[in-house]
Amino acid sequence: MKHILIVEDDITFALMLQTWLTKKGFAVTTVSGVAAARKSLQEAEADLVLCDLRLPDGEGIDLLEWLNARRQPVPVIVMTSYAAIPSAVQAMKLGAKDYIAKPVNPEELLQKINEGVADSVRDTESANLMRRPASEQKETAYLEGQSESARKLYSYVKLVAPTSMSVLINGASGTGKEYVAKRIHQLSKRADGPFVAIDCGAIPKELAASEFFGHKKGSFTGAIEDKTGAFVEADGGTIFLDEIGNLSYDVQVQLLRVLQERRVKPIGTTADVKVDVRLIAATNEDLKAAIAAGTFREDLYHRINEFTIHMPRLCERGEDILLFANFFLDQANRELEKPVPGFRPDAMEQICRYRWPGNLREMRNAVMRAALLSQGEPIGVEHLGLEFATDKGVTALHDPDSERAKIVAALQRCSGNKSRAAELLGIDRKTLYNKLKLYRIE
């Protein structure tokens, strides 16, 4: 059970949040100030902190600074009024995961909490893996597959890994791009160095340069201490830029300079810092179309694309589909501590027939949910919950000719609610936002 710490001096509102989140399956602790929050975090770990910006003995920013000083990587979501959103932006610069304006929309808050907890788990697992010497690292929990497309994919991985070439991984969301990037790093001559992953789609435009190149204390509002950028952190190893197509044009220019000169200049400094990194980038967008539209630099494209790897969709890996389903069921049994014996024939048939628009990520979530619902019995179609998507044809989302129309239809059906539309389409919210951008859907 995931533990959430609520830091809120409005006792009535805090109690309401605690009751609601407890019903959603979280363990919840509430405190009313910064000092009490520090004490709670020293006594017990939290998977996420939900913190008001204005508190009786300080501000939420004070708690963020304390967490930064302790290097305690717990995600923080700040709550604030619309009038104080500039303060929330400052909190984001200090490392807050997200912010939400009051009055709180429960569905939006739950989505942000789930994303924050999931990112916290991934960050902890990645940090634990990369902290160990390469000789002690175990392969990431992942199944490569036995299909022809899988064999071709990993033959390319093994071919390019020992080189110093920049790699562009192209593929739909949920196909395993970050795992492939890690495998390239683990099989490379840089395996003993760091692997630093950056989600370009999650970085606010105004913070991108600081995140990549670092900054000096006082160089801009909110820069209360020196920050080491991702390129310096990755020195001697590999930097992975996921969803690189989301970078603003200005940041693309700076990134190109770094790749050409192998030097970075932290914000607020005059001296360059030499870096030795290998770049692996990933995207689910058509960067050539972005170049034609003038939103992505052609010279940067050629710099990051010395070698291309295409990630096949799950529906293109027929021989692997049941292998992955059973692999994810093994994971679910371990995480949920439920001895689900397997899938019934009707479930296996549906798993093979379903198009999996969300690819491996969607399958993992579906199997995890089904394992919980089956309560130790073999999983059937009633546990998978895929009938609606199949009957309505939403699984044809992978067809580019009808994709835009289906997204518009889903948004209309959900009255513009993007979280519900993404769920209806069987994809995650991040993928939906990328599709909205790609098809210019307002």
N, C-alpha and C positions, 0 to 999 in steps of 0.2 A: 504494500500500500504506500503510495507516494505521500510525502509529508509537506504541507504548505504552512508557512508562517505568515500570518496576517498582522501587519503593523498599522493600526488604525485607532485614533483616539475617539472617534464617534462610536460609542459602545453599542448603540442600537444597530447601526450599519454593520459593525464588525460581527455582531451576533447573527445577523441575517446572512452575511457571507459565510460564516462558519457553518450554520445549519444547512445552507444550500450546497456547499462544497462537500460536506460530510455525506449528504444524500447522493452526491455524484461519485462517491467512492474514495475520497481523499481523507487522510488524517490531518487535522487542522489544529494549529495552536494560534491563539490571538494574544497580542500585547498592544500596549497603547503608546509606546514611545521608543525613541532611539536606544536609550540605555537598556531598556527591557529586551529589545530585539537583539542587541549585542550579547546579553547574558544568555538568551535562549539559543542563539547560534553557537555559543561556546559550549553549551551543555548538550545540545543535540543537533545533528545535521538536519538540514531542510533541503528538499528537492527544488523548492521555489519560494521566493519571498514576494508577497503582494503588499506593497507599501504606499501609504499616503505620503504626499510630498510635504504637507504642513503638519507638524507634530508638536506637542507641548514643549518638549525639551530639545527641539532642533528640527531638521528637515530630512527628508528621505535621502537627499544628496549626502548628508553626513554619514548615513549608513553605508552608502555606496563607496565613499572614500575609505571607510573602515574596512569594508570587504576587500577593496583593492589592495590596501596596505597589508592585509593578512594573506593575500593571494588565495582567497576562498572563492572558488568558481561556482557560486550559486546564482542561478538566473533571478533577476529582479524585474518585476513589472510594477511601475509606479502608477498611482491613481491621482488624478488632478482635475481641477475644474477647467473649462475651456479657456478662462481668462489666464490660467497659469501654464498654458502649453509651452511657451518659451522655456520655462523652467524644466519641463519634461524633456525638451530637446537637449538641455544641458545635462540632464540625468542620462540620456542616451549616450552622450559623449563620454560620460564617466563609466559606461559599461552596462547600463540598464538594458535588459533584453527587449523591453517594449514599454509602452505606456497606454493608458486607457482613460478617457475623459469621463467625469461624472456629469449627470447620472449614468451609472454603468449599465451597458447593454449586456444581460446575462449570457446570451449566446456568443457574443463577441469575446467576452471575458473568458468563457470556458475554452474557446478556440485558442486564445493566446496562452492560457495556462497549459493546455495539452501540448502545444508546440514548444513552450518553454521547458516543460518537463522532459519531452522527447529529445530536445537538443542537449539538455543537461546530461542525459544518459549517454548520448552519442559522444559528447565531448569528453566525458569521463573515461569511456572505453577507449577512445582514440588516444587520450593522454597517457593512459596506463600502458597501452601497447607501444607507443612511440618512445616512452621513457626508458624502455628496456633496450639493451644492445640487440642488434639485429640477430645475433647468434641465438638469443633467447626468445626472440619473437615467434609466436605461433601464427599460423596463417589466419587471417580474419575469417570469422564464421561466415562462410559463403560457399555455395556450390557452383562450380564452374559449368557443369553440364556435359552432356555427351553428344548433343546434336552436331550436325555438320557446321552450322553457323557458330556454335560455341567453340568447336575445335579450331575453326579459322580465326575467331576472335583472339583466343589465347595463344595461338601460334604467332600472331602479330605482337602480342604483349611480350612474349619471350624474345622475339626478334629485336624489338626496339629498346627494351629495357637496358641492356648493357651500354647503349650508345649515350651520347650527350644531347641528342636531338630533342627539340621541343615537340610536344605531342598535343594534338587537338582531338578530344574525345567527343564524338557527335552522337546524340541519341535522345530519345524521348525521356521524360522524367520517370524515375523509378526503374530504370533499366540496369543500374549498378555502375554508374560512371565513376563514382568516388572509389568504389572497391577496385576497379581496374587501375585507377591512378595509384592507389596504394600498392597494388601488385607490381606495377612498373617500378615504383620506388624500392620495394623490397628486393626486387631482382636486379637492381642497378648497382653500380659501383658506389653509390651514395647511400646505401642501405644503413650504414652506421650513423648517418646524419639525420637531422630532423625532417619530418614531413608536416608541413603547415598547410591546412586547408582553409580557404576563404570563400564564403558564399557571397558572390558579387551582387546577387539579387536582394540580399538582406541588408546591405550597407547603405545608409542614407547618403545621397550625393555629396553633401557637405562634409561627410566624415571619411570618405573613401581615401583621400590622399593621406590623412593621418593614419588610417588603418594599414595602408600599404607601406608607407615610408616613415611613419613615426612623427613625433613632434617634440619640441622643447617646451618646458614649463613656461606658461605665460605668453605663448605665441598666438593664442586666440582665446576668446572668452570660453571658460570652462577647462582650459588646459592647465590643471592645477599641479601636474607633475609631468616629468619626462615620460614619453611613451616610446617603446621600441616597436618599430613597424614590422609587418609580416615578412618583408624581404630580408631584413636583418635577422629575424628569428630563424628563417630558413637557410641562413648562410651555411654552405657546405652540404646542403640537402636538397629537398624538392619543395616547391611551392605549387599548390593546386588551386587554380582559380575556377570555381564552379560558376556556371551561368555567366560567362565573361561577356556575353552580348548585352548584359544589362548595364555595363559601365558607361558613364557619361562620356561625351566626346573629349572633354578637358582631361579626364583621368586617363583616357586612352592615349593621349599625347604624352602624358607623364610616364605611363607604363612603357611606351615604345622607347622613350629615352633611356629608361633603366635597362631594358633588354639589350639595347645597342651598346651602352657604355658600361654596363655592369656596375653602376654606382647609383646610390640614392642620396637625396638631400632631404633630411627631416625638416618639417615645417618649423620655421623660426631659427634655422641655422644657416651658416654660410659654407660650411665644409661638407664635401661629399664623403660618403661612407662606401667603401668598396664591398661588393657582395658577390658571392659565387653560388648561384642557385640554378637548378634546372626547373623549367616551367612546364607544367602540364595544365592545360585548360580544358574546359568542358562547356558544352552548350546544347540546348534543345531547339535552338533557333537556326534558321537558314542565314548564315553570316554573309553569304554572297548576295542574298536579297537585301540584307541590311546595308551592305556596301553600295549597292545600286540605289538604295533609298537615301544614302548619305548619312546614315546613323552609325556606321562602323568604318574605321579607317582601313583602307586596303593594305597599306604598308604594315600595319600591326597584324592583320590577318596572315600575311605571308611570314611574318616573324614567328607567330605562335603555331603555324601549321606546317612545320617541317615534316611531320608524319601524322597521318590521320587514322584514327580508329573509329569505326562505326559500331555502335551498340545495337544489336538486333532487339526488336520488341519481343516480349514473351510469346505473343501469338505466332511469331516466326520460328519458334524453337519447340516445335511439336513434341519431339522426343524428350524434351527436358521438363515439360509442364508438370507431369505427375512426380518427377524426381524432386522438383522444387516444392510441390505441395507437401510431400512427405518430409522434406527437409525442414520446412517451416512448422510442420506439426511436431517434429522432434523438439524444436526450439520452444514452441508453445507449451509442450508437456513439462519442459524443464522450468520455464518461467512461471507457469500457473500451478505447477505441482499437481497436475491432473493426468492420470494415466489413460489418455484417449488412445484406443488401440489402432485406429486407422480410419479409412473412409469407406462408406458403403458404395456398392457399384453405381447407384444413381448419382451420388455425389461425384465420383470419379468421372462419370460421363459428362456431367455439367461443367466440371473444372476444365476438361479438355475442349468443350464446345464454346465456353465463354471466351470473349476476345481480350479480356484483361487490359483495358485502356490505361490503367494506372501501373501496369507491368508488375515487376517483382514487389514493389512497395504495396500495391493494392492487394496482391495475393497474400503477402505476409499478414496484413491487417485482417483480411477475410478469414484466413485460417486461424489466427489468434482468437478472433471473435467466435468462430464456429467451435473451437475447442472449449471455450468457456461455456457456450450455450449447450453443448452436448452433454455436459456433466458426467464425463467419464465413459459415455457410450460412443460407438462408432459414429462419425460425422455423416449426416445425410443432407439432402438438398435444403431441408427446412432450416438447417443451422447455417448454411452458407449465405443465404439471403441474396442470391444472385438472380433469382427468377425475374424480378421487376426490371432490372437493367437489360436482361436478355430479351424479355417479351416486348419491351418498348424500343428495342433496337439501339439503345444507347451505346452498346458495345461497338457499333460501327464508327465510334468517334475517331478511330485510327485512320478512317478514310478522309483524306483532305478535302475531297469534293463536297462532303456533307458536314464537315466538322464545324464550320462557322455557324451554319443554320441550327445545328443541334445545341451549340452553346447559347445562342440567342434564345432558342425555345426554352432551354432550361432556366435561363435568367428570368424570362417572362413568367414561367410557371412558378418561380420562387419569389416573384415580386422584386427582383433585383438583389436578393440576398445571395451574396457570392459563396458563402460557406455552405448554404443548403444546395445551391446549384452545383458546386463541386462534388458534394456528396451524391447528388442525383446522377451526375455524369460518371461517377466512379473514379474521380481523380482527386488529387490533393489541391488545396487552395492556391499554393504557389504555382502549380501547373496551370490552373485556371487563369491566374493573373498574367502569366506569360502568354497564354493564348489570346487573352483580351488585348494585350499589347500587339501581338503578331497580326491579329485581324482588325485592329483599330476599332474595337467595339467599345463604345462609351457606356 
